Amino acid sequence: MTHGDYDVLVIGAGLAGLRCASLLAAGGRSVRVWESGDTVGGRVRTDTIDGFRCDRGFQVLNPAYPELRKAVDISALRLQAFDPGIAVRDTDRVLEWRHPVRAPGHLPRMLTAGGLNPRDVLSLLRWAAPATRPKALTTAPHDTTVAEALDRSGVRGLPRRVVDRFLAGVVLDDHGSTSNAFALLLVRMFVLGVPGLPADGMAALPRLLAAPIFDRIDVNRTVSGVVRDGHGWAVTDGEDTVRAPHVVVATDPGTAAALTGCPRPDMNGVVTDWWAAADAPAGPALLWVDGRANRPGPVVNTSVISRAAPSYAPADSHLIAASALLDAGRRAPSESVVRAHAAEILGADGSRWTPVTRHVITDALPVQPPPLRTRRSVRTPEGLWVCGDHRDTASIQGALVSGRRVAEAIGRHG
């Protein structure tokens, strides 16, 4: 069966593909989207289990992302914000490092009893100062790894452990090998915005992106071939064929490599465990990290999700999440090991927690080594278009930007 032509066929209904397709449709193009899964979202999905909302691979949404504000009405997501800052499990105490601008009342205590001394503050400021010049970061000729930049700035001891472990949970790299420029761009976003979770889960974001083009999206369409067809392309899923002068590959990086022949980027993985609890561990609605020199487990961050986002749990329960990185063999630590470490960080009795689900995401984020490259080519030599966070930065911001870049490029191409 052969369908009539479209101006553009977008393969993949993740954030990048949806952003690209919606912009093209708004510009008057006839667009069709084929998605291999049963719904939109790509790697941004939410499972609802017994009234609990569990995002696949713990994610937060930062309203400070510039492209996010352009792409959707953020108020429609009904974001539930975490408290601004992080909680740190130290050897014999819990420290709260609060956002100094959004929670200035905590600043004196942070400096007197927060595990920070003036030298620590100066070294952290020395490292973070370039984040005030984002354009310089994206064009920095001498970008280094995070580890090298922290060493050079003199960040040591507890502050170093906190930065290392906080960033590990964001970029999914605990070796400090990520681009320092990229890490500072993320730090800038955390300074400008307070991350939160949509009331209906992270899946609400792709649903909102998809709403204007809902009737142009076909799910359960796994593309098996993309071949040249005159001046355009013929795309098939084994049953149907679509012809279009422009084809956008907006799939996960591995599938994109298979369809386009582009190199497959290295990917970092993560495992997230979710538990139900009748009583919430004491403490603030913050993301928690282990700041101890000899931490006893693999958890990079944990949180009582329902304390920040009550809609994620039924009224009579609480929801706890913890994430850990996969090892060099792409293996995840056991649920019992993750639970024991998360409970110790939170100062709780984990034996009372009931597992809800576990998500092992082997290809969660593209590796982002130095030097930072924020604008990889979005077109193959053969003429296929490609978008996704592997073409810009490994983030929601990067995925949305890459989708826009492809839509604009197609608009210029004619």
Secondary structure, 3 states (H helix, E strand, C coil): CECCCCCEEEECCCHHHHHHHHHHHHCCCCEEEECCCCCCCCCCCEEEECCEEEECCCCCECCCCHHHHHHCCHHHHCEEECCCEEEEECCCCEEEEECCCCCHHHHHHHHHHCCCCHHHHHHHHHHHHHHHCHHHHHCCCCCCEHHHHHHHHCCCHHHHHHHHHHHHHHHCCCCCCCEHHHHHHHHHHHHHCCCEEECCCCCHHHHHHHHHHHHHEECCCCCCEEEEECCEEEEECCCCEEEECEEEECCCHHHHHHHHCCCCCCEEEEEEEEEEECCCCCCCCCEEEECCCCCCCCEEEEEEHHHHCHHHCCCCCEEEEEEEECCCCCCCCCHHHHHHHHHHHHCCCHHHCEEEEEEEEEEEEECCCCCCCCCCCCECCCCCEECCCCCCCCCHHHHHHHHHHHHHHHHHHC
